[in-house]
Amino acid sequence: MSKTVHNPTGMLSRLRARQSKVRPLRRKPSKARSGKKLFPKHPGVVRKLVDKALKGRSFTRRPERLIQESFARCFVDQSISLGLIPTSLTLSGDGTSLRTGTNPYGVKVCDCHKQGIYRCSCLRHYPDPDATWGQDSYREESYYGSLYELVAANSPAELPLFVSVAQASRHHSVLGVVALAEFRKLYPYLEVSRHRKVSSIEVNEYGVPRCPGGYLMVYSRFDKDRNRLKWRRPKVAGSRHLKSQIACETPCSPSQYGRTVYTKPLDDLRLFTTTPRDSPAWKKTISNAPP
């Protein structure tokens, strides 16, 4: 049975050849709209990748795989042996912008500058030929470079388990499938459990529940014994100004106290924070936080 032997010298030569190739100008995309997530450019690509992953397909090129293997054996395995990461995992994955050190506009090879033309669309070299432009809808900005990470959501410090550098133009749904497929190959001994649904209530992006009428509920108190936040019906527990703005023809509870729901920070600490967002304590903490 033949075995592929990787030649580092040959790989370096191919990389230099790709870097020396002249390419068209990679134009910066239009400004991202706040809160508007981009859809995959190729509909159905996630399903195709999932089918390939179930068949055992590997998506990572060898150089990055060696780095991930070293990280897994030297750091993650040691953290598991020390009890910092449980062997029964709840994974959390997300992508983020990672600014590459290369110039996104490349290195010009033309003489337009000598002719007084400082902005041109001539061919140029790109030291990082794999980098592309991406958009961050949250920060409403474009960036050059991307990273995807899987972390142990049920570990005390949410330690990272898998890190991959990817093209910024690649959709996070695609990166997520690839990351999970490679994760299973790196850690075949780890058990990944499916997280249960935390509740049937609807919450906004800050973890504040909505009543059946669609209005944000009012924070009541934090139950230390049960480690949960208590929320009440806004028509009953809200301020006089808030009550005047709510038109509730069909009460969601026959009780004069009003409907009550609870959220638990342990279900999702990022969403259900111990200190309610926009509360006086939250604003005081944020204002005193170091820059």
N, C-alpha and C positions, 0 to 999 in steps of 0.2 A: 504494500500500500504506500503510495507516494505521499510525502509530507511537504507542504509548502514552506520554504525557507525565506524569511523576510530579510531583504538586504537593506540596512539603514542607509548605506551610501547611495544605492539606487533610488530610494525614496526621497532623499535629500536632493538628488539631481532632478527628479521629476518636479519637486516643489519649486526649485529655482527656475526651472523651465516655465512653470505656470506663472511665477512672479514676473518673469521677463516678458511675457506675452502682453502686447498692447491691447487695451479693451476700450469700449465706448464709455463715455461719462455716465456714471450712475447718479441720476438726478434724485434729489431729495424729494420724498413724497409730500403731498399737500398736508396741511396741518390737521392733526387728528382731532375729531370731535369728542368733546368731553362725554365720557360714559358710553360711547358708541363702540361696541366691540366689532371687530372685523370678522367676516365669515371666511371660511377656507376658500381659496381660489379655485380648488378643484372639488366639487361636490362628490361625495362618495369615497374620497380618499381614505377617510378614517376607517370605514368598513373594510376596504381592501387591505390596509395595514394590519387590522385586527385579524383578518383571515390568515395573513402571512405569519403573524406572530404565533397564532395557535398551531401552525405547522412547524414551528421551531426556527423560523427565519431570523437571522441576525442582521441588525441594521447598522451597527457601529463599525466604522473603519478601524483597522488594527491599531494605529498609533494611539488613538483616544482610548481604545479598549485596554491597552497596557497601563495607561494612567489610572483608569477606573479600577482595574484589577489591583493595582498597588494601593490605592486608597481604601478599597474594600478589605484587603488582607491586613494592612498595617494599622488602620484606624478604626474602621467599623467593627471588625472582628474583636479587636481589643476592647472596644466600648461595650460590646455584648458580654464578653467574659467578665467585665467589671460590674455588670448589672446596670449600666447606664442606658442600655437599649433593650427592651423586652424581646423575647423570641417570637411572641405573638403580637404582630404589628397592626397598627392602623396608620396607613400611609396618607400623606398629604403632598400633592404635587402642584407646582406652579412655575411659570416662567417669569423672568424679569429682565429688564434691560441691563446689558453689560457692555459698557463702552469699550470698544477695542482701541488699542494704542495706535493703530494705523490711521493715516489720513483718508477720510471717506471720499475725497475728491481725487485721489491718486496723484501720481507724479507725471507731470506733463513731459512729452517728448518733442513738442513742436517749438517753433521759434516765435510764436505769437506775442510773447512778452516783449521781445526785442522790437517788435513792430508797434508797440503801444497798445496791444490788445490783451487785456488782463482777464477777460472772461470769454472763454471759447469752449467749444464742444469737441475738440480734437481728441484723438486716441491718447491713452496714457497707461502707465504701469500702476498696478495695485499690489503693494507688499503683502496684503492679506486678501487673496483672490476669492476666498470663500465668504467673506463678510458681506452683508447686505443691509439695506435700510429697513427699519421697522418703525412701528407707531405705538406710542403709549397713550391710550385714550384717557387714562386717569390723570396724567400730568400734562396732557394735550401737547405732546412734543414728539419729534422724531429722533431716533437714536440709531447708532451704527454698531450692531453686535447684540447677541442675546445669550441667555443662560437658562437652563431648565434644571429644576432640583426636586428630588423626592426626600422628604424628611419623615422621621418617626413621630407622628402627631401625638402618640400616647407615651412618649418618653418625657422625663422631667424638663429637659431643655430643648426638645424638638430637634434633636441632632440630625444632621444631614446623612443620608445613606447613598445617594446617587446624584452626581453633578455632571451635567453635559453642556458643552458649549455648542451653540447652534446658530444658524442664520436667523437674523432678526425678522426676515420676511416670512419665516415658517410659522404657521399657526400653532398655538399652544395645544390644540387637540391632537395634532400630529405628533408634536414633541412628547405629549403624555403617553401615547401608545408605544412609541419607541423606547421611552424611558422604562416603562413597566416591563416590556419584553426583555430589555437588557438587565433589568434588576433581577428578574427571575433566574437568569443565567448566572449572575454573580452570587446570588444568595439562595441556592436551592433548598437550604435547610430552614429558612425562615417561613413562618406562616403568616399570611396577610389575611386579616378578617375584614369582612364588609361591615362598615359602620352602620349602626341602626339609625332609623329616622328619629331625630331628636323630638319632634312633636308635630302635631297636625296644624298648629297655628301658623299664621303668616306673619313674617317679620320683615322690616325694611333693611337697608344695607348697614344700619347701625345696631341691629339686634333688637329694635323696639317692636313689640308685637302690635298687630292691628286688630281691632275689633271686627266682628262680622260685617259692620257697616263700612269698613275701610278706613276708619279713623285711628290715629296712633293712640295707644293706651297710655295711661299716666302711671309713672313710677310711684310705688307706695313705700317699699322698704326692702332691705336685704335680710333674709332669714339665715342667720349664722348657723343654726342647728342643722338645717337641711341644705345649706350652701346653695341658695337659689334666690332669684330676684322676683319680687311680687309686683304685678301690674294690675291696675283697675280700669274699669270702664270710664272713658273720658267724660261722658255726659254726666256722670255722678261725681267723680273725683277730680275733675279738671277745674281750672280757675274759672271765675265768672266770665271772663272774656272768651275762654275756650268753649264753655258751655253754650254761649250765645251763637257760636259759629257752627254748632253741630245740630243737624236736623235728623233726629232719630225717631221715626214713626213707629217702628216695631222693636221694642227693647229686646236685647239678646238674653236677658235674665229677668225673671219675675221678682228677684230680690231687690229691696231698696238699696242694698249695699252695692249692687251692680256686679257685672261679670268680672271674675278674677282669673288670671292666668299666671303661670310661673315659667321662668326660663332659668336654666342651669349653666353657669359659666363653664363647668367641667365638660359639657357637651361640645362646646366650641368656644374656647376662651377668646379667640379673635373676634367672634361675633357677639357672644354674650359676656361682656366684660363685667368684672366684679363691681367696678365703679361705673354706673350708668353714664353713657355719653351725653354731653350737654348739660349734665347736672352741675351744681355749684362746685362739688368736690372734684369733678372731672376737669372743669375749667381751671380750677386752682392748681391742680396737678400739672396740666399742660403748660400753664403760664410760668410755672417754676421749674419746668424741665430744662436741662442743659441743652444748648444748641447742638 
